[in-house]
C-alpha cells in the first residue's frame, strides 16, 4: 500500500498525458485525505485522495463506530464487491494518478526505513486508480475523489521487502501490497477498456522498472547494499 507520494506538477501532467493542466491546488507531497491530481478520459483534475463512499455523510468517511475509514488504497481483490468501490468499478470510473515518486516502509533491517521509488526511465509514474464523484447532501457540492489500486506482491525481489512482515506467516502468505504502474501503451486501455481489459493490466511490475533508495539520503550509510 502507499500512504505518501509526490504528485507530478500541472505542466508535466499536461505534456505527458496530452490533457489540459489540472485546476486546483495540491502540495508537493500528498497524504491520505489531501488533494492530488488525477487523469480521467479527456482531462485532468484535482481530487481528494481517499474515495468517498456513495453513502458517506461527509468527505471524511467513517465506520459505524465513528472510526475514520481508510480508502486511499483499494485492494484489487475487492474492487467488484466492496461497497466503497464496486459502483465506480462497475461503471468503469478508472483514473491514472501521475506521481514523480512514492514511498513505502522498508523492514529489511528489522525497523522501518522509508524507501522511495522512481521510474527507471526518468518519467513520471502513471499509477492505476479508481475515482468517483460524491455530492454533499447539505450543499450540493460535487467532490471528486480517488484511490490507488493495490495488488499482492509476495515473493517480488524488491517490493516483497517492503512493509512489516508478520512473523507468524510464511513468506508466500504475507500479502504484501504494491501499487500498479501502467505503461504508456496501456493508458487508453486502462481508462476506456472493459473491466476484463482493465483487470489484465493489474500485474506486478519487474524490478527493472524501478530506481529506488532511502527517502532520507542520510540513511544510506546505515544500510547494506540491497540491490544494484
N, CA and C of each residue as an Amber inpcrd file, in Angstrom:
protein
   684
   0.8410000  -1.1840000   0.0000000   0.0000000   0.0000000   0.0000000
   0.8780000   1.2350000   0.0000000   0.2900000   2.3550000  -0.3150000
   1.0310000   3.6160000  -0.3510000   0.2650000   4.6520000   0.4510000
   0.9730000   5.3810000   1.3130000   0.3480000   6.4280000   2.1140000
   1.0190000   7.7840000   1.9390000   1.9680000   7.8690000   1.0040000
   2.6250000   9.1470000   0.7320000   3.2510000   9.0880000  -0.6620000
   3.0060000  10.1160000  -1.4540000   3.6350000  10.1790000  -2.7740000
   3.8110000  11.6290000  -3.2050000   4.6890000  11.8180000  -4.1810000
   4.9510000  13.1500000  -4.7260000   4.2520000  13.2620000  -6.0750000
   3.2040000  14.0570000  -6.1850000   2.4670000  14.1550000  -7.4420000
   3.2480000  14.9510000  -8.4900000   2.9610000  14.6880000  -9.7340000
   3.5590000  15.4770000 -10.8120000   2.9080000  16.8570000 -10.8560000
   3.6660000  17.8350000 -11.3450000   3.1450000  19.1910000 -11.4560000
   2.1900000  19.3440000 -12.6230000   1.3730000  20.4150000 -12.6250000
   0.3660000  20.6040000 -13.6740000   0.9320000  20.6050000 -15.0920000
   2.0460000  21.3100000 -15.3100000   2.6070000  21.3680000 -16.6680000
   3.1010000  19.9970000 -17.1220000   3.7310000  19.2630000 -16.2220000
   4.2210000  17.9300000 -16.5660000   3.0600000  17.0010000 -16.9010000
   1.9840000  17.1030000 -16.1520000   0.8110000  16.2910000 -16.4250000
   0.2370000  16.6170000 -17.7950000   0.1200000  17.9060000 -18.0880000
  -0.4340000  18.3260000 -19.3690000   0.3830000  17.7890000 -20.5390000
   1.7140000  17.8800000 -20.4420000   2.5740000  17.4230000 -21.5300000
   2.5900000  15.9060000 -21.6420000   2.6920000  15.2110000 -20.5210000
   2.8400000  13.7540000 -20.5600000   1.5640000  13.0450000 -20.9830000
   0.4190000  13.5720000 -20.5600000  -0.8380000  12.8750000 -20.8080000
  -1.7090000  13.5610000 -21.8620000  -1.1980000  14.6320000 -22.4630000
  -1.9000000  15.3260000 -23.5500000  -3.3100000  15.7550000 -23.1380000
  -3.3940000  16.3760000 -21.9570000  -4.6600000  16.9100000 -21.4480000
  -4.3980000  18.3160000 -20.9290000  -5.4600000  19.0600000 -20.6680000
  -5.2910000  20.3420000 -20.0290000  -4.7720000  20.1760000 -18.6160000
  -3.9960000  21.1390000 -18.1540000  -3.4440000  21.0590000 -16.8000000
  -4.5730000  21.0540000 -15.7760000  -4.4360000  20.2560000 -14.7200000
  -5.4870000  20.2400000 -13.6920000  -5.5750000  21.5810000 -12.9800000
  -6.7960000  21.9970000 -12.6820000  -7.0360000  23.2650000 -11.9910000
  -7.2920000  22.9740000 -10.5250000  -6.5250000  23.6140000  -9.6650000
  -6.6740000  23.4090000  -8.2300000  -5.3210000  23.2830000  -7.5630000
  -5.2820000  23.4810000  -6.2860000  -4.0360000  23.4520000  -5.5340000
  -3.8010000  22.0840000  -4.9000000  -2.5440000  21.6720000  -4.9010000
  -2.1370000  20.4700000  -4.1850000  -0.6700000  20.6160000  -3.8130000
  -0.2610000  19.9070000  -2.7650000   1.0810000  20.0510000  -2.2140000
   2.0880000  19.1840000  -2.9570000   3.3690000  19.4010000  -2.6430000
   4.4440000  18.6250000  -3.2660000   4.4550000  17.1870000  -2.7900000
   3.8870000  16.9230000  -1.6230000   3.6940000  15.5690000  -1.1140000
   2.2230000  15.4140000  -0.7440000   1.6360000  14.3000000  -1.1410000
   0.2150000  14.0800000  -0.8800000   0.0520000  12.9360000   0.1080000
  -0.7190000  13.1850000   1.1560000  -1.0590000  12.1860000   2.1640000
  -2.5530000  11.8900000   2.0660000  -3.0240000  10.7890000   2.6560000
  -4.4470000  10.4620000   2.5980000  -5.3370000  11.6000000   3.0790000
  -6.4270000  11.8180000   2.3520000  -7.3690000  12.8630000   2.6870000
  -7.0480000  14.2110000   2.0740000  -5.8810000  14.3370000   1.4510000
  -5.4580000  15.5980000   0.8590000  -5.6950000  15.5970000  -0.6530000
  -5.6970000  16.7840000  -1.2760000  -5.9390000  16.8400000  -2.7190000
  -4.7190000  16.4420000  -3.5410000  -4.9820000  15.7910000  -4.6680000
  -3.9360000  15.4060000  -5.5990000  -4.5060000  15.3390000  -7.0090000
  -3.6460000  15.3410000  -8.0310000  -4.1310000  15.3300000  -9.4090000
  -4.3800000  13.9190000  -9.9270000  -5.3880000  13.7950000 -10.7690000
  -5.6530000  12.5450000 -11.4700000  -5.9780000  12.8480000 -12.9330000
  -5.7930000  11.8370000 -13.7660000  -6.1590000  11.9340000 -15.1760000
  -7.2970000  10.9550000 -15.4220000  -8.3820000  11.4670000 -15.9900000
  -9.5300000  10.6580000 -16.3900000  -9.6950000  10.8630000 -17.8930000
 -10.5730000  10.1250000 -18.5640000 -10.6740000  10.2750000 -20.0140000
 -10.8720000  11.7280000 -20.4700000  -9.8860000  12.2480000 -21.1940000
 -10.0030000  13.5650000 -21.8060000  -9.6290000  14.7540000 -20.9540000
  -9.2980000  14.5350000 -19.6730000  -8.9960000  15.6950000 -18.8270000
  -8.2450000  15.2710000 -17.5730000  -7.7160000  16.2830000 -16.8950000
  -7.0850000  16.0910000 -15.5940000  -7.7900000  16.9860000 -14.5950000
  -7.8240000  16.5600000 -13.3440000  -8.4700000  17.3430000 -12.3150000
  -7.8060000  17.0790000 -10.9740000  -8.1410000  17.9090000 -10.0040000
  -7.6580000  17.7370000  -8.6380000  -8.7880000  17.1400000  -7.8100000
  -8.4740000  16.0870000  -7.0730000  -9.4870000  15.3590000  -6.3080000
  -8.9220000  14.9710000  -4.9460000  -9.7820000  14.5140000  -4.0640000
  -9.3580000  14.0640000  -2.7330000  -8.7990000  12.6580000  -2.8200000
  -7.5940000  12.4420000  -2.2180000  -7.0300000  11.0920000  -2.1690000
  -7.6890000  10.3310000  -1.0300000  -8.5450000   9.4170000  -1.3950000
  -9.3650000   8.6570000  -0.4620000 -10.7880000   8.6870000  -0.9630000
 -11.2050000   7.6320000  -1.6630000 -12.5200000   7.6050000  -2.2950000
 -13.6220000   7.7880000  -1.2450000 -14.5560000   8.6520000  -1.5620000
 -15.6850000   8.8930000  -0.6700000 -16.8020000   7.9230000  -1.0500000
 -17.2120000   7.0310000  -0.1510000 -18.2770000   6.0790000  -0.4740000
 -19.5800000   6.7930000  -0.8170000 -20.3910000   6.1920000  -1.6950000
 -21.6570000   6.8440000  -2.0700000 -22.5500000   7.1740000  -0.8810000
 -22.4930000   6.3570000   0.1760000 -23.3680000   6.5550000   1.3310000
 -22.7970000   7.4910000   2.3880000 -21.6140000   8.0430000   2.1570000
 -20.9530000   8.8740000   3.1680000 -21.7480000  10.1370000   3.4650000
 -21.6790000  10.5510000   4.7170000 -22.3600000  11.7830000   5.1390000
 -21.4710000  13.0100000   4.9580000 -20.1500000  12.7980000   4.8250000
 -19.2180000  13.9040000   4.6380000 -18.0240000  13.4090000   3.8260000
 -17.0930000  14.3020000   3.5560000 -15.9010000  13.9260000   2.7840000
 -14.9360000  13.0770000   3.5950000 -15.1950000  12.9560000   4.9000000
 -14.3870000  12.0970000   5.7720000 -15.2260000  10.8680000   6.1050000
 -15.1020000   9.7890000   5.3230000 -15.9450000   8.6170000   5.5810000
 -15.5800000   7.9310000   6.8790000 -16.5920000   7.4510000   7.5840000
 -16.3690000   6.7920000   8.8670000 -17.1090000   5.4590000   8.9110000
 -16.6420000   4.5890000   9.7840000 -17.3000000   3.3130000  10.0520000
 -18.4650000   3.5460000  11.0130000 -19.3390000   2.5530000  11.1980000
 -20.4700000   2.7340000  12.1260000 -20.0540000   3.1260000  13.5380000
 -18.8310000   2.7160000  13.9650000 -18.3780000   3.0740000  15.3100000
 -17.7370000   4.4580000  15.3730000 -17.7570000   5.1780000  14.2510000
 -17.1970000   6.5250000  14.2100000 -15.7500000   6.5980000  13.8020000
 -15.0830000   5.4490000  13.6760000 -13.6800000   5.4310000  13.2630000
 -13.5590000   5.8040000  11.7840000 -12.5330000   6.5900000  11.4810000
 -12.3280000   7.0130000  10.0960000 -11.9670000   5.8220000   9.2130000
 -12.5730000   5.7460000   8.0430000 -12.2650000   4.7040000   7.0770000
 -11.0080000   5.0620000   6.2910000 -10.1960000   4.0630000   5.9790000
  -9.0350000   4.2650000   5.1240000  -9.3980000   3.8170000   3.7110000
  -9.5120000   4.7670000   2.7940000  -9.9170000   4.4490000   1.4260000
  -8.9160000   4.9540000   0.3860000  -7.7170000   5.3410000   0.8260000
  -6.7470000   5.8280000  -0.1570000  -6.1750000   4.6990000  -1.0000000
  -6.2050000   3.4570000  -0.4730000  -5.7710000   2.2860000  -1.2300000
  -6.9560000   1.3370000  -1.3990000  -7.1390000   0.8240000  -2.6080000
  -8.2250000  -0.1070000  -2.9030000  -7.6240000  -1.4450000  -3.3160000
  -7.8990000  -2.4810000  -2.5660000  -7.3930000  -3.8070000  -2.8830000
  -8.0570000  -4.3210000  -4.1540000  -7.2540000  -4.7750000  -5.1080000
  -7.8210000  -5.2200000  -6.3810000  -8.7870000  -6.3830000  -6.1840000
  -8.5880000  -7.1940000  -5.1410000  -9.4450000  -8.3400000  -4.9020000
 -10.8610000  -7.9450000  -4.4700000 -11.0410000  -6.6760000  -4.0420000
 -12.3490000  -6.2470000  -3.5240000 -12.9740000  -5.1380000  -4.3640000
 -12.3900000  -4.8440000  -5.5070000 -12.9240000  -3.7580000  -6.3260000
 -14.3700000  -4.0100000  -6.7430000 -14.6990000  -5.2490000  -7.0540000
 -16.0370000  -5.5610000  -7.5600000 -17.0520000  -5.8140000  -6.4610000
 -16.5970000  -5.9300000  -5.2080000 -17.5290000  -6.3230000  -4.1460000
 -17.6400000  -5.3250000  -2.9980000 -16.5890000  -4.5680000  -2.7020000
 -16.6160000  -3.6480000  -1.5610000 -17.6050000  -2.5160000  -1.8330000
 -18.4930000  -2.1880000  -0.8890000 -19.4600000  -1.1100000  -1.1100000
 -18.8270000   0.2210000  -1.4990000 -17.6250000   0.4820000  -0.9980000
 -16.9620000   1.7480000  -1.3140000 -16.6020000   1.8470000  -2.7830000
 -16.1940000   0.7350000  -3.4080000 -15.6050000   0.7900000  -4.7470000
 -16.4480000   0.1720000  -5.8510000 -17.3810000  -0.6930000  -5.5120000
 -17.9980000  -1.5300000  -6.5440000 -18.7960000  -0.7410000  -7.5800000
 -19.4410000   0.3500000  -7.1770000 -20.2030000   1.1300000  -8.1500000
 -19.2800000   1.7980000  -9.1560000 -18.2290000   2.4430000  -8.6650000
 -17.2730000   3.0960000  -9.5670000 -16.5870000   2.0760000 -10.4700000
 -16.2310000   0.9180000  -9.9090000 -15.5700000  -0.1170000 -10.7070000
 -16.4970000  -0.6370000 -11.7980000 -17.7540000  -0.8860000 -11.4550000
 -18.7140000  -1.3920000 -12.4320000 -18.9670000  -0.3770000 -13.5470000
 -18.8590000   0.9090000 -13.2250000 -19.0880000   1.9540000 -14.2230000
 -17.8400000   2.2720000 -15.0470000 -16.7290000   1.6230000 -14.7340000
 -15.5010000   1.8860000 -15.4710000 -14.8620000   3.2160000 -15.1320000
 -15.0830000   3.7040000 -13.8970000 -14.5310000   5.0010000 -13.4900000
 -13.1040000   4.8170000 -12.9810000 -12.2180000   4.5490000 -13.9300000
 -10.8080000   4.3420000 -13.6260000 -10.0250000   5.6080000 -13.9720000
  -8.9320000   5.8180000 -13.2440000  -8.1140000   7.0220000 -13.4570000
  -6.6400000   6.6520000 -13.4370000  -5.8280000   7.5940000 -13.8630000
  -4.3740000   7.4990000 -13.7640000  -3.9190000   8.5320000 -12.7360000
  -3.0300000   8.1140000 -11.8500000  -2.5010000   9.0120000 -10.8100000
  -1.0550000   9.3490000 -11.1710000  -0.7810000  10.5780000 -11.6310000
   0.5880000  10.9580000 -12.0030000   1.4240000  11.2230000 -10.7570000
   2.5750000  10.5550000 -10.6640000   3.4180000  10.6900000  -9.4670000
   4.8840000  10.6980000  -9.8750000   5.6330000  11.6340000  -9.3420000
   7.0790000  11.6430000  -9.5740000   7.7640000  10.5290000  -8.7950000
   7.2300000  10.2140000  -7.6140000   7.7770000   9.1450000  -6.7810000
   6.7260000   8.7460000  -5.7650000   6.9580000   7.6070000  -5.1050000
   6.1150000   7.2310000  -3.9820000   6.9680000   6.5150000  -2.9470000
   6.5020000   6.5180000  -1.7010000   7.2610000   5.9720000  -0.5750000
   6.5730000   4.7460000   0.0120000   7.3970000   3.7990000   0.4820000
   6.9130000   2.6140000   1.1760000   7.8580000   2.3240000   2.3510000
   7.3960000   1.6370000   3.3860000   8.2570000   1.2990000   4.5230000
   9.0740000   0.0320000   4.2430000  10.4010000   0.1550000   4.3040000
  11.2960000  -0.9950000   4.1380000  11.6570000  -1.5380000   5.5190000
  11.5010000  -2.8780000   5.7010000  11.7340000  -3.5070000   7.0000000
  12.8630000  -4.5250000   6.9640000  13.7250000  -4.4680000   5.9640000
  14.7790000  -5.4670000   5.8240000  15.8190000  -5.4410000   6.9250000
  15.9280000  -4.3310000   7.6590000  16.8920000  -4.2470000   8.7520000
  16.2390000  -4.4780000  10.1070000  14.9320000  -4.7810000  10.1200000
  14.2260000  -5.0110000  11.3710000  13.5420000  -3.7790000  11.9250000
  13.6700000  -2.6500000  11.2330000  12.9530000  -1.4440000  11.6290000
  12.5410000  -0.7060000  10.3630000  11.5940000   0.2040000  10.5100000
  11.0630000   0.9140000   9.3640000  12.0520000   1.9540000   8.8440000
  12.3920000   1.8580000   7.5530000  13.1450000   2.8920000   6.8400000
  12.3230000   3.2570000   5.6160000  11.9370000   4.5170000   5.5120000
  11.1160000   4.9070000   4.3760000  11.9250000   4.8150000   3.0950000
  11.3590000   4.1210000   2.1300000  12.0310000   3.8190000   0.8760000
  11.2810000   4.4920000  -0.2610000  12.0280000   5.0880000  -1.1910000
  11.4080000   5.8560000  -2.2780000  11.6000000   5.1600000  -3.6150000
  10.5670000   5.2430000  -4.4490000  10.5760000   4.6010000  -5.7620000
  10.3540000   5.6410000  -6.8580000  11.2670000   5.6330000  -7.8470000
  11.1550000   6.4670000  -9.0300000  11.1300000   5.5680000 -10.2680000
  10.5290000   6.0330000 -11.3660000  10.5740000   5.2410000 -12.5960000
  11.9940000   5.2200000 -13.1700000  12.4330000   4.0770000 -13.6360000
  13.7800000   3.9440000 -14.1810000  13.9690000   4.7830000 -15.4410000
  12.8830000   5.0690000 -16.1720000  13.0160000   5.8320000 -17.4170000
  13.0630000   7.3390000 -17.1950000  12.9930000   7.7830000 -15.9400000
  13.0720000   9.2070000 -15.6340000  11.7690000   9.9650000 -15.8180000
  10.7280000   9.3080000 -16.2770000   9.4370000   9.9500000 -16.4450000
   8.6300000   9.8440000 -15.1470000   7.3830000  10.2900000 -15.2110000
   6.5080000  10.1870000 -14.0380000   5.8260000   8.8280000 -14.0220000
   5.5100000   8.3590000 -12.8170000   4.6700000   7.1800000 -12.7070000
   3.2730000   7.4980000 -13.2250000   2.6300000   6.4920000 -13.8090000
   1.2040000   6.5490000 -14.1220000   0.5830000   5.3950000 -13.3310000
   0.1010000   5.6890000 -12.1440000  -0.3970000   4.6480000 -11.2460000
  -1.8940000   4.4170000 -11.4600000  -2.2890000   3.1630000 -11.4220000
  -3.6870000   2.8080000 -11.6530000  -4.5440000   3.2150000 -10.4650000
  -5.6670000   3.8460000 -10.7590000  -6.5720000   4.2720000  -9.7070000
  -8.0260000   4.1130000 -10.1090000  -8.8950000   4.3300000  -9.1530000
 -10.3370000   4.3420000  -9.3570000 -10.8490000   5.6450000  -8.7590000
 -11.8610000   6.2390000  -9.3800000 -12.3180000   7.5440000  -8.9170000
 -13.8360000   7.6290000  -8.9650000 -14.3780000   8.6420000  -8.2960000
 -15.8170000   8.8500000  -8.2790000 -16.0940000  10.2990000  -7.9020000
 -17.3550000  10.6670000  -7.9700000 -17.7940000  11.9880000  -7.5340000
 -18.8920000  11.8140000  -6.4860000 -18.7430000  12.5230000  -5.3980000
 -19.6970000  12.4740000  -4.2840000 -20.3790000  13.8240000  -4.1800000
 -21.6870000  13.8160000  -3.9600000 -22.4440000  15.0600000  -3.8270000
 -22.7940000  15.2980000  -2.3600000 -22.3750000  16.4390000  -1.8560000
 -22.6690000  16.8040000  -0.4670000 -24.1790000  16.9780000  -0.3150000
 -24.8210000  16.1710000   0.5410000 -26.2790000  16.2830000   0.6690000
 -26.7400000  17.6080000   1.2490000 -25.8570000  18.3050000   1.9500000
 -26.2450000  19.5660000   2.5810000 -26.1080000  20.7580000   1.6410000
 -25.0680000  20.7440000   0.7910000 -24.7730000  21.9160000  -0.0330000
 -24.9280000  21.6700000  -1.5310000 -24.9460000  20.4100000  -1.9460000
 -24.9930000  20.1080000  -3.3710000 -23.6390000  20.1430000  -4.0540000
 -22.5740000  20.4380000  -3.2910000 -21.2300000  20.4800000  -3.8730000
 -20.8180000  19.0860000  -4.3500000 -20.2250000  19.0280000  -5.5350000
 -19.7380000  17.7730000  -6.0890000 -18.2420000  17.6690000  -5.8060000
 -17.8300000  16.6070000  -5.1140000 -16.4370000  16.4290000  -4.6900000
 -15.8670000  15.1750000  -5.3590000 -14.8710000  15.3240000  -6.2370000
 -14.2260000  14.1350000  -6.8100000 -13.2150000  13.5480000  -5.8290000
 -13.0540000  12.2360000  -5.8740000 -12.0960000  11.5640000  -5.0010000
 -11.5680000  10.3260000  -5.7110000 -10.4640000   9.7740000  -5.1840000
  -9.8300000   8.6490000  -5.8650000  -9.0820000   7.7660000  -4.8750000
  -8.8050000   6.5500000  -5.3160000  -7.9960000   5.5920000  -4.5530000
  -6.9650000   4.9750000  -5.4740000  -5.8010000   4.6370000  -4.9180000
  -4.8010000   3.8540000  -5.6350000  -5.1530000   2.3750000  -5.5090000
  -5.0430000   1.6640000  -6.5990000  -5.2740000   0.2300000  -6.5670000
  -4.0000000  -0.4720000  -6.1110000  -4.1610000  -1.4630000  -5.2240000
  -3.0160000  -2.2430000  -4.7620000  -3.2150000  -3.7150000  -5.1070000
  -2.0950000  -4.4280000  -5.1850000  -2.1010000  -5.8410000  -5.5390000
  -1.1130000  -6.5860000  -4.6430000  -1.2840000  -7.8900000  -4.5500000
  -0.3610000  -8.7220000  -3.7920000   0.9790000  -8.7860000  -4.5090000
   2.0830000  -8.6350000  -3.7590000   3.4180000  -8.7020000  -4.3690000
   4.3350000  -9.6350000  -3.5780000   3.7620000 -10.6130000  -2.8660000
   4.5800000 -11.5910000  -2.1370000   5.5790000 -12.2450000  -3.0830000
   6.8270000 -12.3470000  -2.6500000   7.8520000 -13.0020000  -3.4490000
   8.5740000 -12.0960000  -4.4230000   8.1050000 -10.8730000  -4.6080000
   8.8060000  -9.9560000  -5.5120000  10.1510000  -9.6040000  -4.8780000
  11.2510000  -9.6470000  -5.6550000  12.5710000  -9.4390000  -5.0490000
  12.7850000  -8.0510000  -4.4680000  12.0190000  -7.0750000  -4.8790000
  12.1370000  -5.7210000  -4.3350000  10.9060000  -5.3500000  -3.5140000
   9.7470000  -5.3740000  -4.1380000   8.5300000  -4.9240000  -3.4630000
   8.1520000  -5.8240000  -2.2950000   8.5240000  -7.0950000  -2.3600000
   8.2270000  -8.0110000  -1.2720000   8.9880000  -7.7200000   0.0050000
   9.9930000  -6.8380000  -0.0700000  10.7650000  -6.4610000   1.1120000
  10.1760000  -5.2540000   1.8370000   9.1440000  -4.6510000   1.2620000
   8.5100000  -3.5140000   1.8890000   7.4330000  -3.9980000   2.8690000
   7.1200000  -3.1560000   3.8320000   6.0890000  -3.3970000   4.8360000
   6.5430000  -4.4080000   5.8900000   6.0680000  -4.1980000   7.0910000
   6.4710000  -5.0290000   8.2260000   5.9740000  -6.4590000   8.0480000
   6.8670000  -7.4400000   8.1100000   6.4240000  -8.8280000   7.9470000
   5.7190000  -9.3420000   9.1910000   4.8170000 -10.2800000   8.9670000
   4.1560000 -10.9560000  10.0690000   4.9390000 -12.2270000  10.3740000
   5.6110000 -12.3100000  11.5400000   6.4480000 -13.4780000  11.8350000
   5.6650000 -14.7750000  11.9510000   4.3430000 -14.6870000  12.0740000
   3.5240000 -15.8850000  12.2160000   3.1630000 -16.5060000  10.8680000
   3.4590000 -15.7990000   9.7780000   3.0560000 -16.2650000   8.4580000
   4.2740000 -16.5960000   7.6020000   4.1770000 -17.5940000   6.7290000
   5.2850000 -17.8970000   5.8100000   5.4200000 -16.8090000   4.7480000
   6.5760000 -16.7490000   4.0600000   6.8260000 -15.6790000   3.0870000
   5.7750000 -15.5660000   1.9860000   5.2030000 -16.6860000   1.5700000
   4.2480000 -16.6350000   0.4680000   2.8220000 -16.3350000   0.9160000
   2.6290000 -16.0170000   2.2050000   1.2990000 -15.6880000   2.7130000
   1.2730000 -14.3460000   3.4520000   2.2580000 -13.5060000   3.2200000
   2.3350000 -12.2200000   3.9030000   1.3120000 -11.2140000   3.3890000
   0.9000000 -11.3630000   2.1490000   0.0250000 -10.3950000   1.4830000
   0.6190000  -8.9940000   1.5160000   1.9020000  -8.8970000   1.1530000
   2.5000000  -7.5870000   0.9360000   1.7710000  -6.9220000  -0.2360000
   1.6280000  -5.5990000  -0.1850000   0.8470000  -4.8970000  -1.1990000
   1.7230000  -3.9270000  -1.9780000   1.3990000  -3.7210000  -3.2450000
   2.1240000  -2.7800000  -4.0910000   1.1340000  -2.0700000  -5.0020000
   1.4790000  -0.8550000  -5.4120000   0.6550000  -0.1120000  -6.3590000
   0.8560000  -0.6830000  -7.7620000   0.1190000  -0.1420000  -8.7390000
   0.0960000  -0.7070000 -10.0940000   0.5600000   0.3420000 -11.0990000
   1.8440000   0.3280000 -11.5130000   2.2980000   1.2560000 -12.5510000
   1.7930000   0.8140000 -13.9230000   1.3690000   1.7760000 -14.7240000
   0.8640000   1.4980000 -16.0620000   1.8410000   2.0160000 -17.1100000
   2.1340000   1.2000000 -18.1040000   2.9830000   1.6170000 -19.2190000
   2.1760000   2.5270000 -20.1450000   2.8380000   3.4800000 -20.8420000
   2.1110000   4.3820000 -21.7440000   1.2150000   3.6580000 -22.7470000
   1.6680000   2.5150000 -23.2470000   0.8700000   1.7730000 -24.2310000
  -0.4390000   1.2480000 -23.6390000  -0.5470000   1.2400000 -22.3140000
  -1.7310000   0.6880000 -21.6480000  -2.6820000   1.7480000 -21.1150000
  -2.3410000   3.0190000 -21.2530000  -3.1660000   4.0680000 -20.6530000
  -4.5840000   4.0770000 -21.2060000  -4.7150000   4.0210000 -22.5280000
  -6.0480000   4.0860000 -23.1280000  -6.8880000   2.8800000 -22.7150000
  -6.2570000   1.7160000 -22.6550000  -6.9880000   0.5130000 -22.2500000
  -7.4510000   0.6230000 -20.8090000  -6.6100000   1.1830000 -19.9440000
  -6.9940000   1.3350000 -18.5430000  -8.1580000   2.3150000 -18.4060000
  -8.0940000   3.4230000 -19.1070000  -9.1230000   4.4540000 -18.9580000
 -10.4200000   4.1080000 -19.6820000 -10.3240000   3.4310000 -20.8220000
 -11.5140000   3.2360000 -21.6360000 -11.8780000   1.8120000 -21.9650000
 -11.0820000   0.8420000 -21.5320000 -11.3580000  -0.5470000 -21.8600000
 -12.4280000  -1.1610000 -20.9830000 -12.7340000  -2.4130000 -21.2820000
 -13.7040000  -3.1470000 -20.4790000 -13.1090000  -3.5000000 -19.1190000
 -13.9440000  -3.9900000 -18.2250000 -13.4560000  -4.4170000 -16.9210000
 -12.4300000  -5.5300000 -17.0810000 -12.6870000  -6.4690000 -17.9810000
 -11.7400000  -7.5660000 -18.2000000 -10.4110000  -7.0460000 -18.7390000
 -10.4640000  -6.0740000 -19.6340000  -9.2280000  -5.4920000 -20.1730000
  -8.4600000  -4.7410000 -19.0930000  -9.1800000  -4.0570000 -18.2060000
  -8.5150000  -3.3490000 -17.1070000  -7.8910000  -4.3350000 -16.1270000
  -8.6140000  -5.3930000 -15.8040000  -8.0940000  -6.4180000 -14.8930000
  -6.7730000  -6.9870000 -15.4030000  -6.6570000  -7.1520000 -16.7130000
  -5.4530000  -7.7380000 -17.2990000  -4.2260000  -6.8600000 -17.1060000
  -4.4330000  -5.5730000 -16.8130000  -3.3140000  -4.6450000 -16.6390000
  -2.8300000  -4.5690000 -15.1940000  -3.5550000  -5.1900000 -14.2730000
  -3.1370000  -5.1850000 -12.8650000  -2.1510000  -6.3300000 -12.6730000
  -0.8850000  -6.0180000 -12.7740000   0.1580000  -7.0390000 -12.6660000
   1.3690000  -6.4390000 -11.9680000   2.1260000  -7.2990000 -11.3190000
   3.2860000  -6.8540000 -10.5520000   4.3990000  -6.4540000 -11.5230000
   4.9750000  -5.2590000 -11.3740000   5.9910000  -4.7810000 -12.3110000
   7.3480000  -5.4250000 -12.0800000   8.1710000  -5.5150000 -13.1150000
   9.5140000  -6.0800000 -12.9520000  10.4290000  -5.1280000 -12.1990000
  11.4700000  -5.6790000 -11.5790000  12.4390000  -4.8690000 -10.8370000
  13.0630000  -3.8060000 -11.7310000  13.2590000  -4.1210000 -12.9950000
  13.9260000  -3.2030000 -13.9310000  13.1650000  -1.8960000 -14.1250000
  11.9150000  -1.8410000 -13.7140000  11.1110000  -0.6330000 -13.8810000
  11.4790000   0.4440000 -12.8620000  12.2330000   0.0630000 -11.7990000
  12.4090000   0.9560000 -10.6570000  13.8150000   1.5300000 -10.5280000
  13.8730000   2.7870000 -10.0680000  15.0040000   3.3290000  -9.3220000
  14.4920000   3.4720000  -7.8950000  15.3670000   3.2710000  -6.9090000
  14.8690000   3.2700000  -5.5410000  16.0120000   3.5020000  -4.5650000
  15.6540000   3.9330000  -3.3670000  16.6290000   4.1650000  -2.3080000
  15.9440000   4.8030000  -1.1270000  16.6620000   5.0000000  -0.0170000
  16.0490000   5.6100000   1.1660000  15.4830000   6.9930000   0.8470000
  14.3110000   7.2750000   1.3560000  13.7290000   8.6000000   1.1530000
  14.5940000   9.6810000   1.7790000  15.2820000   9.3300000   2.8700000
  16.2380000  10.2300000   3.5210000  17.6450000   9.7760000   3.1320000
  18.3450000  10.4960000   2.2460000  19.6630000  10.0540000   1.7980000
  20.6620000   9.8490000   2.9260000  20.4540000  10.5150000   4.0770000
  21.3840000  10.3680000   5.1970000  21.4030000   8.9420000   5.7340000
  20.3640000   8.1750000   5.4360000  20.2910000   6.8060000   5.9270000
  21.0660000   5.8210000   5.0540000  21.5660000   6.2710000   3.9140000
  22.2740000   5.3620000   3.0010000  23.4590000   4.6900000   3.6850000
  24.2070000   5.4470000   4.4750000  25.4150000   4.9070000   5.0940000
  25.1030000   3.8250000   6.1220000  23.8540000   3.7760000   6.5980000
  23.4890000   2.8100000   7.6260000  23.0470000   1.4740000   7.0310000
  22.9470000   1.4200000   5.6950000  22.3550000   0.2570000   5.0580000
  23.3510000  -0.5540000   4.2720000  23.1400000  -1.8760000   4.2160000
  23.9270000  -2.6920000   3.2980000  23.4860000  -2.4370000   1.8740000
  24.2760000  -2.8440000   0.8980000  23.8880000  -2.7380000  -0.4960000
  22.7780000  -3.7420000  -0.7440000  21.5900000  -3.2510000  -1.0550000
  20.4400000  -4.1290000  -1.2000000  20.2900000  -4.6290000  -2.6240000
  20.2870000  -3.7030000  -3.5650000  20.1260000  -4.0700000  -4.9590000
  20.9530000  -3.1130000  -5.8020000  21.4150000  -3.5880000  -6.9290000
  22.1520000  -2.7070000  -7.8410000  21.1970000  -1.7400000  -8.4950000
